[in-house]
C-alpha cells in the first residue's frame, strides 16, 4: 500500500504542470538560441528573428519600416520571455517529487532505501530537460499542448515500472528489524505508514496546486502571444505562413 501511495503521489506531482492542456495550437517547432527565435518547417529553419530583431524568410532579410520593426521587436522579446517557462513547469513537477522523497527518507531515517527512487527522479528530470533543450537550445515542439498530458504521463508510468523493488523492500526490512528489536510495535508501524501517507497526500495537494496555478499563468501568457502574433501579421503579412500559435 505504501509503495502504491508513493508512486501515485510522485506521478501526480510530476504531471501537475500538464494535467490541463492549454487551448493553444503550436503550429511549428519553435527554437530559441542566442537571442534568436526561429520557426522550423520540415526540420529546417524557414523564418527567424535574430538578436538585432531583423527578420529573415528562407534566408532573405525582410525590409521593415519603423512600425514593423517595433512590432517585431516586441513580439520577439515576448516569445523569448514566456515560452521557456513551459520547461520550468516540468522542473517544478520533478521538484515536488524530489521534495516528497527527501521527506519520506528523512522521516524513516532510511536514505539508502530510497536511493533507487531518487535516481529515477533525477533521470526523469534530465529527460524532461532534454525534451525542451535537446541540443542546448530551447525547443517548443509543434502540437505540444495536444500531446503533453498523454506523452508525459505514459513516460512517467513507464519509468515507475523500473523503480527497484529492493528500495522499498529495504525500508520494510529496516522497520521490521526495529520491530524485532522491540523499538516499535506493529501498531506503531501501521501508524507511521498512515501518517506518512497522509503527509504525502497533503504535500502533493499543496504543491500541485501551486504548479497548476503557475501553469495557468503560463497558458494565459501563451494565449497572449497568440493574440499578439495576429496583430503582428496584420503589420507584417509576410510572416503569416510561419505562424507560431493558433487559439
N, C-alpha and C positions, 0 to 999 in steps of 0.2 A: 504493500500500500504506500509506504514511504517513497519507494522508487518511482511509483506512478505519479505521486503528487509532485515530486521534484521535476520529473520530465515534463509534466503538463505545465508547471509553473514557468520553467525555462522556455518552453515552446511558446507560451502565451506572450512572455515578455519580449522575446526576440522578434516576434512578428507584430508587436504592438504598432509599430510605425506603418505597417502595411495592411492592418486589419480592415481599413476602409479605403477603397481606391478613390483616387481623385478624378473628378469628371472632366479631365482634360486629355485629349489625344496628343501624344508626341509623334509628330509626322515623320521625322527623320532622326537618325543618330546625330547628337549634338556634342561636339568636342570643345573643351576649353583648355588651352595650354598657352603659357607665356603671354597672358592677357589677350589672346586671340580666340574668337568664337567662330567655329566652323560648322557648317551643315553638310553632312555626308549623304550621298546617294549612291547605292551600289558599291559601297566600300571606298568611295573616293570623295575628297572634299570638293564640293561644287560651288559653294559660296562661303566666303569668310570675311569677317571684320577684324582687321589687325589691331595691334596695340595703339596705333595712331588713329583708329576709327575710320580707316579707309576701307572701302568695300570692294571686293573682288568677286566676279562671277566667271567661272571657268577660266580663272587666271587673268582675266582682264579687269582693270580697275574702272569703276564707275565714276563718272564726273558728277559731283554733287554740289548743289548750291548751298548757301549758308543754312537755310531752313532744314534741308535734307540732312546735312552734316550734323546739326544739333539733334535731330530726331534719332539718327543712327547712334550717336554717342550715348544718349540717354538710355536707349534700348539695350545696347551692348553692355553697359555698366550694370543694368538691372539683371540681365541674364547671368553675368559673372557673379553677381551677389547672391541670387536666390537659388539657382539650380544646384550648386554644391551642397546646399542644406539638405537635399534629399539623402545624400550619402551620410550626412551627420545623423539622420534619423536611425539608420541602420546601426551606427555606433552606439546610439542611445539604447537601443534594444539589447544589444550584446552587453552593454554596461550593466543593465538590470540583471541579466543572467549571472554575470560575474559577481555582482554585489550579493545576490542571493546565495551563491555557492560559498563565498567568503563567510557569510553569516552562519550558514549551516555548519561549515567545518570548524568555525571558532566555537560554536555552541557545544559541539560534541568533542572538541579538542582532538580532532582527527583529520588533520590536513592531508595526510598521506592517503587516506581513504578516498578523497575526492580529487586526487591528482589527475586521474584519467578524465574526469568530467571537466576540470579546469582546462586541460589540454584541448579537449574537444571544443570548448567555448573559444579558446584562443585561435584554433584552426578555423572555426566558423567566422570569427571576426576578420581574419585575414582574407577569407573567401569573399566576404561582403565587401571588404575594401577593394579587392581585385576586380570585383564586378563593376565598380564605378571608376577605378583607376587602373585599368588593365596594363597600361604601359607608362604609368606615371602621370598621365594627363587625365583630367576628368572627362568621363563619357556618360551622357544621358542616352540610354538605348531607346530606339523607337518603340512605341507602344508599351512603355514600362508600366504605366498605371493599369493597363489591361491585364498584364500577366504577373505583376509583382506579388499579389497575395497568394496565388496558386503556386508559382515557382518557388518563392521563398519558403512557404510552408512545406512543400514537398522536399526541398533541400534539407530543411532542418529536421524533418521527420526521418529522412534517410540518415542524417548524421547521428540522430539519437539512437538509431539501431546499433551504432558502433560503440556506444558507451560500454566501457568494460564492466561486466557483471561483478568482477572482482572488487571494483572500487566500492560498490555498495555492500558486497559480502564482507569486506574488511571492516566496515563500520559496524555491521551487525555482530561480527566476531568480537570486535573490541568491547561492545556493550554487553555481549553475552559473557565475556570474560569478567567484566565488572560484576555481573550478576553472580557468577560462580564464586567470586572472591567476597561476596557479601556487600559490595559497595553500593549496589542499587538492587531493588526488588523488581519483579516482573511488572507489578502495578506502576512502579516509578518509571520503568522503561516505557510502558504504554503512555504514561502521562507526558514524558519527554517527546515522544513521537507526535502526540496530539498537539502539544504546544508548538512544536516546530512546524507542523502542517498549517496551523492557524497563522503563525507568524509569516510563513511563506506566502500564503494567500493574501494576507493584508499588505505585504510588501509589493506583491505583483499588482494589486488593485491600485495602490498609491502611485507607484512609478509608471505603470502602464497608462494611467490617466494623464500623467504629466506628458508622456511621449505622444499620446493621442492628441492632446491639446496642441502640442508643437507641430504635429503632422497636419492638423487642420490649418494652422497658421501658414505653413509652407505651401499647402494646397491653395490657399487663398492668394498667396503671392504669385504662384504659377498661373492661376486664373487671371490675375492682374497682368502678367506678362503676355498672356494670350490676347487680352484686350488691347494692350499697348502695341502688340505686333500688328493688329488690324489697323490701328492708326498709322503705324509706320508704313504699311503697304499702300495706304492712300497717298502718302507723301513720296514714297519711293516704290512705285508699282513694279519695278524690275525685280524686286525681292519676293514677289508673290509666289513664283514657282518653287521657292525654297522655304516655304512656311514651316516654322518650328512647332507651333501649337494650334490646336483647334478645340474650342469648347463644344 
